[in-house]
Amino acid sequence: MPVFAPPKYGSERTLVIPPCLAELLERHLESHDNERVFPALSGGPLLTTDFHTYYWSPGRGGAEARAGRYAREAMKPV
């Protein structure tokens, strides 16, 4: 996994997760070719500036399908 910036103040941490979550995470990562758990539509990292516009708002309120550079299927509101 690429490192975008070193951690601040030596803040590297080990995250301990239960085996059931580890299994789900492994299956999820095997389901796509990207090394990221949740890649952006472009395949790169999710940027906080894009997350609300391209993911949260459409998922929360629903969105019509669209074609072109930012193509997506229609989404029902959650």
C-alpha positions as CSV (number, residue, x, y, z in Angstrom):
1,M,0.0,0.0,0.0
2,P,1.5,3.4,-0.9
3,V,2.1,5.8,1.9
4,F,0.8,9.3,1.1
5,A,2.4,11.0,4.0
6,P,4.3,9.8,7.1
7,P,2.1,9.6,10.3
8,K,2.1,12.7,12.5
9,Y,3.9,12.5,15.8
10,G,4.9,8.8,15.4
11,S,1.2,7.9,15.4
12,E,1.4,4.6,13.7
13,R,-1.0,2.1,15.2
14,T,-1.8,-1.5,15.0
15,L,-5.5,-2.1,14.5
16,V,-6.9,-5.3,16.1
17,I,-10.1,-6.6,14.5
18,P,-12.1,-9.7,15.3
19,P,-11.6,-12.8,13.1
20,C,-15.1,-12.5,11.6
21,L,-14.3,-8.9,10.4
22,A,-10.9,-10.0,9.1
23,E,-12.6,-12.7,7.0
24,L,-15.1,-10.2,5.6
25,L,-12.3,-7.8,4.8
26,E,-10.3,-10.5,3.0
27,R,-13.3,-11.5,0.9
28,H,-14.0,-7.9,0.1
29,L,-10.4,-7.3,-1.1
30,E,-10.5,-10.5,-3.2
31,S,-13.7,-9.2,-4.9
32,H,-11.8,-6.4,-6.8
33,D,-8.3,-5.8,-8.2
34,N,-7.5,-2.7,-6.2
35,E,-5.3,-2.8,-3.1
36,R,-7.6,-0.3,-1.4
37,V,-10.6,-1.4,0.7
38,F,-12.8,1.3,-0.8
39,P,-11.3,2.8,-3.9
40,A,-12.6,5.9,-5.6
41,L,-14.4,5.5,-9.0
42,S,-11.1,6.3,-10.6
43,G,-9.4,3.5,-8.7
44,G,-7.3,5.9,-6.6
45,P,-7.8,6.9,-2.9
46,L,-11.1,8.4,-1.7
47,L,-10.5,12.1,-1.2
48,T,-12.5,13.9,1.5
49,T,-13.4,16.6,-0.9
50,D,-14.9,14.1,-3.4
51,F,-16.5,11.8,-0.9
52,H,-19.5,13.9,0.0
53,T,-20.3,14.9,-3.6
54,Y,-19.7,11.6,-5.4
55,Y,-20.6,9.0,-2.7
56,W,-22.3,10.2,0.4
57,S,-25.0,12.5,-1.1
58,P,-26.0,10.1,-4.0
59,G,-26.1,7.2,-1.6
60,R,-28.1,9.1,1.0
61,G,-30.6,10.7,-1.3
62,G,-30.5,8.6,-4.3
63,A,-29.2,9.5,-7.8
64,E,-30.1,9.0,-11.4
65,A,-27.9,7.1,-13.7
66,R,-25.4,9.1,-15.7
67,A,-22.9,8.4,-18.5
68,G,-19.6,10.0,-19.3
69,R,-16.5,10.5,-17.2
70,Y,-18.4,10.0,-13.9
71,A,-20.7,7.2,-15.1
72,R,-22.7,5.4,-12.5
73,E,-25.8,3.3,-12.2
74,A,-29.0,4.7,-10.7
75,M,-29.0,4.6,-6.9
76,K,-32.0,4.3,-4.6
77,P,-32.0,6.5,-1.5
78,V,-30.9,4.8,1.7
